Amino acid sequence: MKCRLLTFSFLIISFINYAQQNPAVVDSFKVKIARAKTPEEKVDLNGQLAMIMMNTNPAEADKIGEVAIKEAEISRKRNLMSKAHFYNGLRYSFLSMNKEYVKKSIDSYTEALQIAKANDLDKESVEALLGLTNVNLKVPDLEKAMSYTTQAFAIASAIKSDSLLVASYISFGDVYSRKKERLLSLRNYLQALRVAEESKHHSS
């Protein structure tokens, strides 16, 4: 899943950079939001638009992010509630040079995690934990980052999810890299690669 998360984050950031220079993209999102029918569509589209607006108009981004949360709450779907807060944690983490946004990112990820844990949502729990890892790497608070990754790994191991294990090993690699423990970092990256390759082989 971390592979998917990394790919998703990379694509989102690349798209945001493009969208911020192309107002038509924002207009297109607004049209899609107006036409959205399902709670999933409304949460995803508003969450993504909030990320796009973050660098150019943070106040507007906050309003849109709140809309995503409200739509999730109206749906009463706990996974969407967690996801809406996760989106906010992600967009605030883009501006990690600002201490206020770092706090907001941590608060949003923590809220996403609390909702996920209270409702036994393993995937969402791991996503939130890895989000907390990433933002704490930027602080940096490496001990907290390690703690969150360890928790994510425990969940992944318990449910025997290859994708979540890959996610956790990559996260361990990132933390050890920041701690300048390069051998441990490399071992975890290689372990992530091994699990991913084995999973790919078993599914083919």
PyMOL commands that place a pseudoatom at each C-alpha (Angstrom):
pseudoatom trace, name=CA, resn=MET, resi=1, chain=A, elem=C, hetatm=0, pos=[0.000, 0.000, 0.000]
pseudoatom trace, name=CA, resn=LYS, resi=2, chain=A, elem=C, hetatm=0, pos=[2.873, 2.399, 0.702]
pseudoatom trace, name=CA, resn=CYS, resi=3, chain=A, elem=C, hetatm=0, pos=[3.886, 1.894, -2.929]
pseudoatom trace, name=CA, resn=ARG, resi=4, chain=A, elem=C, hetatm=0, pos=[0.388, 2.952, -3.868]
pseudoatom trace, name=CA, resn=LEU, resi=5, chain=A, elem=C, hetatm=0, pos=[0.487, 5.773, -1.341]
pseudoatom trace, name=CA, resn=LEU, resi=6, chain=A, elem=C, hetatm=0, pos=[3.835, 6.978, -2.644]
pseudoatom trace, name=CA, resn=THR, resi=7, chain=A, elem=C, hetatm=0, pos=[2.622, 6.790, -6.227]
pseudoatom trace, name=CA, resn=PHE, resi=8, chain=A, elem=C, hetatm=0, pos=[-0.633, 8.508, -5.269]
pseudoatom trace, name=CA, resn=SER, resi=9, chain=A, elem=C, hetatm=0, pos=[1.209, 11.249, -3.364]
pseudoatom trace, name=CA, resn=PHE, resi=10, chain=A, elem=C, hetatm=0, pos=[3.696, 11.794, -6.191]
pseudoatom trace, name=CA, resn=LEU, resi=11, chain=A, elem=C, hetatm=0, pos=[0.933, 12.001, -8.783]
pseudoatom trace, name=CA, resn=ILE, resi=12, chain=A, elem=C, hetatm=0, pos=[-1.150, 14.298, -6.600]
pseudoatom trace, name=CA, resn=ILE, resi=13, chain=A, elem=C, hetatm=0, pos=[1.782, 16.658, -5.966]
pseudoatom trace, name=CA, resn=SER, resi=14, chain=A, elem=C, hetatm=0, pos=[2.701, 16.699, -9.655]
pseudoatom trace, name=CA, resn=PHE, resi=15, chain=A, elem=C, hetatm=0, pos=[-0.919, 17.302, -10.598]
pseudoatom trace, name=CA, resn=ILE, resi=16, chain=A, elem=C, hetatm=0, pos=[-1.285, 20.042, -7.975]
pseudoatom trace, name=CA, resn=ASN, resi=17, chain=A, elem=C, hetatm=0, pos=[1.749, 21.870, -9.365]
pseudoatom trace, name=CA, resn=TYR, resi=18, chain=A, elem=C, hetatm=0, pos=[0.195, 21.671, -12.821]
pseudoatom trace, name=CA, resn=ALA, resi=19, chain=A, elem=C, hetatm=0, pos=[-3.307, 22.590, -11.647]
pseudoatom trace, name=CA, resn=GLN, resi=20, chain=A, elem=C, hetatm=0, pos=[-2.155, 25.662, -9.735]
pseudoatom trace, name=CA, resn=GLN, resi=21, chain=A, elem=C, hetatm=0, pos=[-0.917, 27.100, -13.013]
pseudoatom trace, name=CA, resn=ASN, resi=22, chain=A, elem=C, hetatm=0, pos=[-4.082, 26.145, -14.885]
pseudoatom trace, name=CA, resn=PRO, resi=23, chain=A, elem=C, hetatm=0, pos=[-7.275, 27.697, -13.450]
pseudoatom trace, name=CA, resn=ALA, resi=24, chain=A, elem=C, hetatm=0, pos=[-9.315, 25.561, -15.862]
pseudoatom trace, name=CA, resn=VAL, resi=25, chain=A, elem=C, hetatm=0, pos=[-8.394, 22.514, -13.770]
pseudoatom trace, name=CA, resn=VAL, resi=26, chain=A, elem=C, hetatm=0, pos=[-9.934, 24.098, -10.668]
pseudoatom trace, name=CA, resn=ASP, resi=27, chain=A, elem=C, hetatm=0, pos=[-13.053, 24.985, -12.653]
pseudoatom trace, name=CA, resn=SER, resi=28, chain=A, elem=C, hetatm=0, pos=[-13.228, 21.404, -13.908]
pseudoatom trace, name=CA, resn=PHE, resi=29, chain=A, elem=C, hetatm=0, pos=[-13.097, 20.089, -10.343]
pseudoatom trace, name=CA, resn=LYS, resi=30, chain=A, elem=C, hetatm=0, pos=[-15.898, 22.429, -9.304]
pseudoatom trace, name=CA, resn=VAL, resi=31, chain=A, elem=C, hetatm=0, pos=[-18.062, 21.147, -12.155]
pseudoatom trace, name=CA, resn=LYS, resi=32, chain=A, elem=C, hetatm=0, pos=[-17.356, 17.544, -11.141]
pseudoatom trace, name=CA, resn=ILE, resi=33, chain=A, elem=C, hetatm=0, pos=[-18.209, 18.330, -7.521]
pseudoatom trace, name=CA, resn=ALA, resi=34, chain=A, elem=C, hetatm=0, pos=[-21.509, 19.883, -8.579]
pseudoatom trace, name=CA, resn=ARG, resi=35, chain=A, elem=C, hetatm=0, pos=[-22.327, 16.701, -10.509]
pseudoatom trace, name=CA, resn=ALA, resi=36, chain=A, elem=C, hetatm=0, pos=[-21.097, 14.268, -7.858]
pseudoatom trace, name=CA, resn=LYS, resi=37, chain=A, elem=C, hetatm=0, pos=[-23.773, 11.935, -6.544]
pseudoatom trace, name=CA, resn=THR, resi=38, chain=A, elem=C, hetatm=0, pos=[-22.095, 9.502, -4.167]
pseudoatom trace, name=CA, resn=PRO, resi=39, chain=A, elem=C, hetatm=0, pos=[-20.469, 10.400, -0.835]
pseudoatom trace, name=CA, resn=GLU, resi=40, chain=A, elem=C, hetatm=0, pos=[-17.261, 8.765, -2.068]
pseudoatom trace, name=CA, resn=GLU, resi=41, chain=A, elem=C, hetatm=0, pos=[-17.120, 11.106, -5.068]
pseudoatom trace, name=CA, resn=LYS, resi=42, chain=A, elem=C, hetatm=0, pos=[-17.879, 14.163, -2.952]
pseudoatom trace, name=CA, resn=VAL, resi=43, chain=A, elem=C, hetatm=0, pos=[-15.223, 13.372, -0.358]
pseudoatom trace, name=CA, resn=ASP, resi=44, chain=A, elem=C, hetatm=0, pos=[-12.555, 12.513, -2.940]
pseudoatom trace, name=CA, resn=LEU, resi=45, chain=A, elem=C, hetatm=0, pos=[-13.207, 15.506, -5.191]
pseudoatom trace, name=CA, resn=ASN, resi=46, chain=A, elem=C, hetatm=0, pos=[-13.423, 18.047, -2.373]
pseudoatom trace, name=CA, resn=GLY, resi=47, chain=A, elem=C, hetatm=0, pos=[-10.374, 16.552, -0.669]
pseudoatom trace, name=CA, resn=GLN, resi=48, chain=A, elem=C, hetatm=0, pos=[-8.349, 16.735, -3.876]
pseudoatom trace, name=CA, resn=LEU, resi=49, chain=A, elem=C, hetatm=0, pos=[-9.524, 20.255, -4.723]
pseudoatom trace, name=CA, resn=ALA, resi=50, chain=A, elem=C, hetatm=0, pos=[-8.544, 21.407, -1.231]
pseudoatom trace, name=CA, resn=MET, resi=51, chain=A, elem=C, hetatm=0, pos=[-5.028, 20.089, -1.876]
pseudoatom trace, name=CA, resn=ILE, resi=52, chain=A, elem=C, hetatm=0, pos=[-4.866, 21.910, -5.204]
pseudoatom trace, name=CA, resn=MET, resi=53, chain=A, elem=C, hetatm=0, pos=[-5.896, 25.180, -3.559]
pseudoatom trace, name=CA, resn=MET, resi=54, chain=A, elem=C, hetatm=0, pos=[-3.509, 24.849, -0.624]
pseudoatom trace, name=CA, resn=ASN, resi=55, chain=A, elem=C, hetatm=0, pos=[-0.570, 26.847, -1.985]
pseudoatom trace, name=CA, resn=THR, resi=56, chain=A, elem=C, hetatm=0, pos=[-2.564, 29.560, -3.728]
pseudoatom trace, name=CA, resn=ASN, resi=57, chain=A, elem=C, hetatm=0, pos=[-5.488, 30.077, -1.341]
pseudoatom trace, name=CA, resn=PRO, resi=58, chain=A, elem=C, hetatm=0, pos=[-5.133, 28.270, 2.009]
pseudoatom trace, name=CA, resn=ALA, resi=59, chain=A, elem=C, hetatm=0, pos=[-8.283, 29.861, 3.454]
pseudoatom trace, name=CA, resn=GLU, resi=60, chain=A, elem=C, hetatm=0, pos=[-10.371, 28.570, 0.558]
pseudoatom trace, name=CA, resn=ALA, resi=61, chain=A, elem=C, hetatm=0, pos=[-8.632, 25.197, 0.828]
pseudoatom trace, name=CA, resn=ASP, resi=62, chain=A, elem=C, hetatm=0, pos=[-9.689, 25.010, 4.482]
pseudoatom trace, name=CA, resn=LYS, resi=63, chain=A, elem=C, hetatm=0, pos=[-13.314, 25.688, 3.548]
pseudoatom trace, name=CA, resn=ILE, resi=64, chain=A, elem=C, hetatm=0, pos=[-13.250, 22.974, 0.893]
pseudoatom trace, name=CA, resn=GLY, resi=65, chain=A, elem=C, hetatm=0, pos=[-11.559, 20.566, 3.295]
pseudoatom trace, name=CA, resn=GLU, resi=66, chain=A, elem=C, hetatm=0, pos=[-14.364, 21.189, 5.788]
pseudoatom trace, name=CA, resn=VAL, resi=67, chain=A, elem=C, hetatm=0, pos=[-16.899, 20.408, 3.064]
pseudoatom trace, name=CA, resn=ALA, resi=68, chain=A, elem=C, hetatm=0, pos=[-15.198, 17.036, 2.533]
pseudoatom trace, name=CA, resn=ILE, resi=69, chain=A, elem=C, hetatm=0, pos=[-15.454, 16.307, 6.264]
pseudoatom trace, name=CA, resn=LYS, resi=70, chain=A, elem=C, hetatm=0, pos=[-19.103, 17.374, 6.364]
pseudoatom trace, name=CA, resn=GLU, resi=71, chain=A, elem=C, hetatm=0, pos=[-19.974, 15.175, 3.372]
pseudoatom trace, name=CA, resn=ALA, resi=72, chain=A, elem=C, hetatm=0, pos=[-18.279, 12.238, 5.077]
pseudoatom trace, name=CA, resn=GLU, resi=73, chain=A, elem=C, hetatm=0, pos=[-20.182, 12.868, 8.304]
pseudoatom trace, name=CA, resn=ILE, resi=74, chain=A, elem=C, hetatm=0, pos=[-23.495, 13.118, 6.450]
pseudoatom trace, name=CA, resn=SER, resi=75, chain=A, elem=C, hetatm=0, pos=[-22.794, 9.740, 4.840]
pseudoatom trace, name=CA, resn=ARG, resi=76, chain=A, elem=C, hetatm=0, pos=[-22.188, 8.217, 8.297]
pseudoatom trace, name=CA, resn=LYS, resi=77, chain=A, elem=C, hetatm=0, pos=[-19.514, 6.044, 6.679]
pseudoatom trace, name=CA, resn=ARG, resi=78, chain=A, elem=C, hetatm=0, pos=[-16.609, 5.831, 9.083]
pseudoatom trace, name=CA, resn=ASN, resi=79, chain=A, elem=C, hetatm=0, pos=[-14.060, 5.003, 6.383]
pseudoatom trace, name=CA, resn=LEU, resi=80, chain=A, elem=C, hetatm=0, pos=[-14.978, 8.229, 4.564]
pseudoatom trace, name=CA, resn=MET, resi=81, chain=A, elem=C, hetatm=0, pos=[-14.733, 10.237, 7.777]
pseudoatom trace, name=CA, resn=SER, resi=82, chain=A, elem=C, hetatm=0, pos=[-11.229, 8.907, 8.316]
pseudoatom trace, name=CA, resn=LYS, resi=83, chain=A, elem=C, hetatm=0, pos=[-10.369, 9.558, 4.672]
pseudoatom trace, name=CA, resn=ALA, resi=84, chain=A, elem=C, hetatm=0, pos=[-11.570, 13.174, 4.787]
pseudoatom trace, name=CA, resn=HIS, resi=85, chain=A, elem=C, hetatm=0, pos=[-9.312, 13.903, 7.759]
pseudoatom trace, name=CA, resn=PHE, resi=86, chain=A, elem=C, hetatm=0, pos=[-6.475, 12.022, 6.049]
pseudoatom trace, name=CA, resn=TYR, resi=87, chain=A, elem=C, hetatm=0, pos=[-6.807, 14.336, 3.029]
pseudoatom trace, name=CA, resn=ASN, resi=88, chain=A, elem=C, hetatm=0, pos=[-6.485, 17.337, 5.339]
pseudoatom trace, name=CA, resn=GLY, resi=89, chain=A, elem=C, hetatm=0, pos=[-3.435, 15.849, 7.019]
pseudoatom trace, name=CA, resn=LEU, resi=90, chain=A, elem=C, hetatm=0, pos=[-1.842, 15.286, 3.633]
pseudoatom trace, name=CA, resn=ARG, resi=91, chain=A, elem=C, hetatm=0, pos=[-2.473, 18.792, 2.293]
pseudoatom trace, name=CA, resn=TYR, resi=92, chain=A, elem=C, hetatm=0, pos=[-1.230, 20.467, 5.472]
pseudoatom trace, name=CA, resn=SER, resi=93, chain=A, elem=C, hetatm=0, pos=[1.924, 18.360, 5.286]
pseudoatom trace, name=CA, resn=PHE, resi=94, chain=A, elem=C, hetatm=0, pos=[2.757, 20.003, 1.945]
pseudoatom trace, name=CA, resn=LEU, resi=95, chain=A, elem=C, hetatm=0, pos=[3.628, 23.181, 3.881]
pseudoatom trace, name=CA, resn=SER, resi=96, chain=A, elem=C, hetatm=0, pos=[5.711, 21.514, 6.568]
pseudoatom trace, name=CA, resn=MET, resi=97, chain=A, elem=C, hetatm=0, pos=[8.046, 24.518, 6.793]
pseudoatom trace, name=CA, resn=ASN, resi=98, chain=A, elem=C, hetatm=0, pos=[5.190, 26.268, 8.638]
pseudoatom trace, name=CA, resn=LYS, resi=99, chain=A, elem=C, hetatm=0, pos=[4.828, 25.077, 12.261]
pseudoatom trace, name=CA, resn=GLU, resi=100, chain=A, elem=C, hetatm=0, pos=[1.116, 25.912, 12.309]
pseudoatom trace, name=CA, resn=TYR, resi=101, chain=A, elem=C, hetatm=0, pos=[0.491, 23.652, 9.331]
pseudoatom trace, name=CA, resn=VAL, resi=102, chain=A, elem=C, hetatm=0, pos=[2.632, 20.898, 10.823]
pseudoatom trace, name=CA, resn=LYS, resi=103, chain=A, elem=C, hetatm=0, pos=[0.392, 20.942, 13.906]
pseudoatom trace, name=CA, resn=LYS, resi=104, chain=A, elem=C, hetatm=0, pos=[-2.735, 20.931, 11.741]
pseudoatom trace, name=CA, resn=SER, resi=105, chain=A, elem=C, hetatm=0, pos=[-1.347, 18.027, 9.727]
pseudoatom trace, name=CA, resn=ILE, resi=106, chain=A, elem=C, hetatm=0, pos=[-0.628, 16.022, 12.871]
pseudoatom trace, name=CA, resn=ASP, resi=107, chain=A, elem=C, hetatm=0, pos=[-4.057, 16.862, 14.319]
pseudoatom trace, name=CA, resn=SER, resi=108, chain=A, elem=C, hetatm=0, pos=[-5.815, 15.800, 11.103]
pseudoatom trace, name=CA, resn=TYR, resi=109, chain=A, elem=C, hetatm=0, pos=[-3.891, 12.541, 10.788]
pseudoatom trace, name=CA, resn=THR, resi=110, chain=A, elem=C, hetatm=0, pos=[-4.547, 11.840, 14.479]
pseudoatom trace, name=CA, resn=GLU, resi=111, chain=A, elem=C, hetatm=0, pos=[-8.277, 12.374, 13.996]
pseudoatom trace, name=CA, resn=ALA, resi=112, chain=A, elem=C, hetatm=0, pos=[-8.205, 10.052, 10.974]
pseudoatom trace, name=CA, resn=LEU, resi=113, chain=A, elem=C, hetatm=0, pos=[-6.393, 7.449, 13.078]
pseudoatom trace, name=CA, resn=GLN, resi=114, chain=A, elem=C, hetatm=0, pos=[-8.793, 7.711, 16.013]
pseudoatom trace, name=CA, resn=ILE, resi=115, chain=A, elem=C, hetatm=0, pos=[-11.805, 7.192, 13.755]
pseudoatom trace, name=CA, resn=ALA, resi=116, chain=A, elem=C, hetatm=0, pos=[-10.127, 4.265, 12.019]
pseudoatom trace, name=CA, resn=LYS, resi=117, chain=A, elem=C, hetatm=0, pos=[-9.080, 2.546, 15.248]
pseudoatom trace, name=CA, resn=ALA, resi=118, chain=A, elem=C, hetatm=0, pos=[-12.486, 3.019, 16.866]
pseudoatom trace, name=CA, resn=ASN, resi=119, chain=A, elem=C, hetatm=0, pos=[-14.102, 1.268, 13.920]
pseudoatom trace, name=CA, resn=ASP, resi=120, chain=A, elem=C, hetatm=0, pos=[-11.522, -1.480, 13.260]
pseudoatom trace, name=CA, resn=LEU, resi=121, chain=A, elem=C, hetatm=0, pos=[-10.520, -0.007, 9.903]
pseudoatom trace, name=CA, resn=ASP, resi=122, chain=A, elem=C, hetatm=0, pos=[-7.077, -1.537, 9.399]
pseudoatom trace, name=CA, resn=LYS, resi=123, chain=A, elem=C, hetatm=0, pos=[-6.272, 0.017, 6.014]
pseudoatom trace, name=CA, resn=GLU, resi=124, chain=A, elem=C, hetatm=0, pos=[-7.254, 3.490, 7.158]
pseudoatom trace, name=CA, resn=SER, resi=125, chain=A, elem=C, hetatm=0, pos=[-5.337, 3.023, 10.418]
pseudoatom trace, name=CA, resn=VAL, resi=126, chain=A, elem=C, hetatm=0, pos=[-2.148, 2.199, 8.540]
pseudoatom trace, name=CA, resn=GLU, resi=127, chain=A, elem=C, hetatm=0, pos=[-2.618, 5.126, 6.143]
pseudoatom trace, name=CA, resn=ALA, resi=128, chain=A, elem=C, hetatm=0, pos=[-3.020, 7.527, 9.059]
pseudoatom trace, name=CA, resn=LEU, resi=129, chain=A, elem=C, hetatm=0, pos=[-0.051, 6.048, 10.933]
pseudoatom trace, name=CA, resn=LEU, resi=130, chain=A, elem=C, hetatm=0, pos=[2.169, 6.360, 7.872]
pseudoatom trace, name=CA, resn=GLY, resi=131, chain=A, elem=C, hetatm=0, pos=[0.919, 9.916, 7.383]
pseudoatom trace, name=CA, resn=LEU, resi=132, chain=A, elem=C, hetatm=0, pos=[1.957, 10.673, 10.956]
pseudoatom trace, name=CA, resn=THR, resi=133, chain=A, elem=C, hetatm=0, pos=[5.311, 9.050, 10.264]
pseudoatom trace, name=CA, resn=ASN, resi=134, chain=A, elem=C, hetatm=0, pos=[5.910, 11.230, 7.229]
pseudoatom trace, name=CA, resn=VAL, resi=135, chain=A, elem=C, hetatm=0, pos=[5.015, 14.509, 8.909]
pseudoatom trace, name=CA, resn=ASN, resi=136, chain=A, elem=C, hetatm=0, pos=[7.108, 13.648, 11.967]
pseudoatom trace, name=CA, resn=LEU, resi=137, chain=A, elem=C, hetatm=0, pos=[10.057, 12.955, 9.679]
pseudoatom trace, name=CA, resn=LYS, resi=138, chain=A, elem=C, hetatm=0, pos=[9.735, 16.554, 8.520]
pseudoatom trace, name=CA, resn=VAL, resi=139, chain=A, elem=C, hetatm=0, pos=[9.588, 18.034, 12.050]
pseudoatom trace, name=CA, resn=PRO, resi=140, chain=A, elem=C, hetatm=0, pos=[11.853, 16.056, 12.641]
pseudoatom trace, name=CA, resn=ASP, resi=141, chain=A, elem=C, hetatm=0, pos=[10.814, 13.830, 15.543]
pseudoatom trace, name=CA, resn=LEU, resi=142, chain=A, elem=C, hetatm=0, pos=[12.413, 10.544, 14.598]
pseudoatom trace, name=CA, resn=GLU, resi=143, chain=A, elem=C, hetatm=0, pos=[11.347, 8.659, 17.726]
pseudoatom trace, name=CA, resn=LYS, resi=144, chain=A, elem=C, hetatm=0, pos=[7.689, 9.411, 17.081]
pseudoatom trace, name=CA, resn=ALA, resi=145, chain=A, elem=C, hetatm=0, pos=[8.149, 8.540, 13.416]
pseudoatom trace, name=CA, resn=MET, resi=146, chain=A, elem=C, hetatm=0, pos=[9.603, 5.178, 14.416]
pseudoatom trace, name=CA, resn=SER, resi=147, chain=A, elem=C, hetatm=0, pos=[6.765, 4.566, 16.884]
pseudoatom trace, name=CA, resn=TYR, resi=148, chain=A, elem=C, hetatm=0, pos=[4.083, 5.227, 14.270]
pseudoatom trace, name=CA, resn=THR, resi=149, chain=A, elem=C, hetatm=0, pos=[5.796, 2.997, 11.726]
pseudoatom trace, name=CA, resn=THR, resi=150, chain=A, elem=C, hetatm=0, pos=[6.120, 0.212, 14.289]
pseudoatom trace, name=CA, resn=GLN, resi=151, chain=A, elem=C, hetatm=0, pos=[2.384, 0.444, 14.994]
pseudoatom trace, name=CA, resn=ALA, resi=152, chain=A, elem=C, hetatm=0, pos=[1.621, 0.326, 11.275]
pseudoatom trace, name=CA, resn=PHE, resi=153, chain=A, elem=C, hetatm=0, pos=[3.853, -2.717, 10.872]
pseudoatom trace, name=CA, resn=ALA, resi=154, chain=A, elem=C, hetatm=0, pos=[2.086, -4.495, 13.745]
pseudoatom trace, name=CA, resn=ILE, resi=155, chain=A, elem=C, hetatm=0, pos=[-1.295, -4.045, 12.061]
pseudoatom trace, name=CA, resn=ALA, resi=156, chain=A, elem=C, hetatm=0, pos=[0.054, -5.145, 8.688]
pseudoatom trace, name=CA, resn=SER, resi=157, chain=A, elem=C, hetatm=0, pos=[1.603, -8.256, 10.229]
pseudoatom trace, name=CA, resn=ALA, resi=158, chain=A, elem=C, hetatm=0, pos=[-1.551, -9.123, 12.162]
pseudoatom trace, name=CA, resn=ILE, resi=159, chain=A, elem=C, hetatm=0, pos=[-3.769, -9.087, 9.084]
pseudoatom trace, name=CA, resn=LYS, resi=160, chain=A, elem=C, hetatm=0, pos=[-1.077, -10.582, 6.820]
pseudoatom trace, name=CA, resn=SER, resi=161, chain=A, elem=C, hetatm=0, pos=[-1.415, -7.872, 4.173]
pseudoatom trace, name=CA, resn=ASP, resi=162, chain=A, elem=C, hetatm=0, pos=[1.498, -7.845, 1.725]
pseudoatom trace, name=CA, resn=SER, resi=163, chain=A, elem=C, hetatm=0, pos=[0.723, -4.338, 0.510]
pseudoatom trace, name=CA, resn=LEU, resi=164, chain=A, elem=C, hetatm=0, pos=[0.624, -2.974, 4.052]
pseudoatom trace, name=CA, resn=LEU, resi=165, chain=A, elem=C, hetatm=0, pos=[3.850, -4.797, 4.911]
pseudoatom trace, name=CA, resn=VAL, resi=166, chain=A, elem=C, hetatm=0, pos=[5.542, -3.227, 1.897]
pseudoatom trace, name=CA, resn=ALA, resi=167, chain=A, elem=C, hetatm=0, pos=[4.244, 0.129, 3.123]
pseudoatom trace, name=CA, resn=SER, resi=168, chain=A, elem=C, hetatm=0, pos=[5.688, -0.401, 6.574]
pseudoatom trace, name=CA, resn=TYR, resi=169, chain=A, elem=C, hetatm=0, pos=[9.088, -1.634, 5.400]
pseudoatom trace, name=CA, resn=ILE, resi=170, chain=A, elem=C, hetatm=0, pos=[9.477, 1.407, 3.158]
pseudoatom trace, name=CA, resn=SER, resi=171, chain=A, elem=C, hetatm=0, pos=[8.513, 3.623, 6.072]
pseudoatom trace, name=CA, resn=PHE, resi=172, chain=A, elem=C, hetatm=0, pos=[11.099, 1.903, 8.292]
pseudoatom trace, name=CA, resn=GLY, resi=173, chain=A, elem=C, hetatm=0, pos=[13.637, 2.533, 5.539]
pseudoatom trace, name=CA, resn=ASP, resi=174, chain=A, elem=C, hetatm=0, pos=[12.742, 6.221, 5.486]
pseudoatom trace, name=CA, resn=VAL, resi=175, chain=A, elem=C, hetatm=0, pos=[13.064, 6.549, 9.255]
pseudoatom trace, name=CA, resn=TYR, resi=176, chain=A, elem=C, hetatm=0, pos=[16.391, 4.719, 9.434]
pseudoatom trace, name=CA, resn=SER, resi=177, chain=A, elem=C, hetatm=0, pos=[17.651, 6.849, 6.553]
pseudoatom trace, name=CA, resn=ARG, resi=178, chain=A, elem=C, hetatm=0, pos=[16.886, 10.016, 8.511]
pseudoatom trace, name=CA, resn=LYS, resi=179, chain=A, elem=C, hetatm=0, pos=[18.595, 8.472, 11.550]
pseudoatom trace, name=CA, resn=LYS, resi=180, chain=A, elem=C, hetatm=0, pos=[21.614, 7.921, 9.274]
pseudoatom trace, name=CA, resn=GLU, resi=181, chain=A, elem=C, hetatm=0, pos=[21.499, 4.179, 9.916]
pseudoatom trace, name=CA, resn=ARG, resi=182, chain=A, elem=C, hetatm=0, pos=[22.048, 3.381, 6.267]
pseudoatom trace, name=CA, resn=LEU, resi=183, chain=A, elem=C, hetatm=0, pos=[22.465, -0.384, 6.562]
pseudoatom trace, name=CA, resn=LEU, resi=184, chain=A, elem=C, hetatm=0, pos=[19.156, -0.781, 8.403]
pseudoatom trace, name=CA, resn=SER, resi=185, chain=A, elem=C, hetatm=0, pos=[17.545, 1.581, 5.936]
pseudoatom trace, name=CA, resn=LEU, resi=186, chain=A, elem=C, hetatm=0, pos=[18.771, -0.468, 2.983]
pseudoatom trace, name=CA, resn=ARG, resi=187, chain=A, elem=C, hetatm=0, pos=[17.685, -3.748, 4.593]
pseudoatom trace, name=CA, resn=ASN, resi=188, chain=A, elem=C, hetatm=0, pos=[14.142, -2.475, 5.012]
pseudoatom trace, name=CA, resn=TYR, resi=189, chain=A, elem=C, hetatm=0, pos=[13.946, -1.118, 1.468]
pseudoatom trace, name=CA, resn=LEU, resi=190, chain=A, elem=C, hetatm=0, pos=[15.171, -4.482, 0.173]
pseudoatom trace, name=CA, resn=GLN, resi=191, chain=A, elem=C, hetatm=0, pos=[12.660, -6.311, 2.360]
pseudoatom trace, name=CA, resn=ALA, resi=192, chain=A, elem=C, hetatm=0, pos=[9.898, -4.132, 0.926]
pseudoatom trace, name=CA, resn=LEU, resi=193, chain=A, elem=C, hetatm=0, pos=[11.074, -5.017, -2.567]
pseudoatom trace, name=CA, resn=ARG, resi=194, chain=A, elem=C, hetatm=0, pos=[11.190, -8.725, -1.722]
pseudoatom trace, name=CA, resn=VAL, resi=195, chain=A, elem=C, hetatm=0, pos=[7.654, -8.767, -0.315]
pseudoatom trace, name=CA, resn=ALA, resi=196, chain=A, elem=C, hetatm=0, pos=[6.362, -6.781, -3.288]
pseudoatom trace, name=CA, resn=GLU, resi=197, chain=A, elem=C, hetatm=0, pos=[8.015, -9.151, -5.764]
pseudoatom trace, name=CA, resn=GLU, resi=198, chain=A, elem=C, hetatm=0, pos=[6.708, -12.242, -3.961]
pseudoatom trace, name=CA, resn=SER, resi=199, chain=A, elem=C, hetatm=0, pos=[3.218, -10.775, -3.840]
pseudoatom trace, name=CA, resn=LYS, resi=200, chain=A, elem=C, hetatm=0, pos=[3.383, -9.981, -7.541]
pseudoatom trace, name=CA, resn=HIS, resi=201, chain=A, elem=C, hetatm=0, pos=[4.562, -13.531, -8.280]
pseudoatom trace, name=CA, resn=HIS, resi=202, chain=A, elem=C, hetatm=0, pos=[1.762, -15.121, -6.233]
pseudoatom trace, name=CA, resn=SER, resi=203, chain=A, elem=C, hetatm=0, pos=[-0.910, -13.007, -7.914]
pseudoatom trace, name=CA, resn=SER, resi=204, chain=A, elem=C, hetatm=0, pos=[0.308, -13.762, -11.457]
for i in range(1, 204): cmd.bond("trace and resi %d" % i, "trace and resi %d" % (i + 1))
show_as sticks, trace
zoom trace
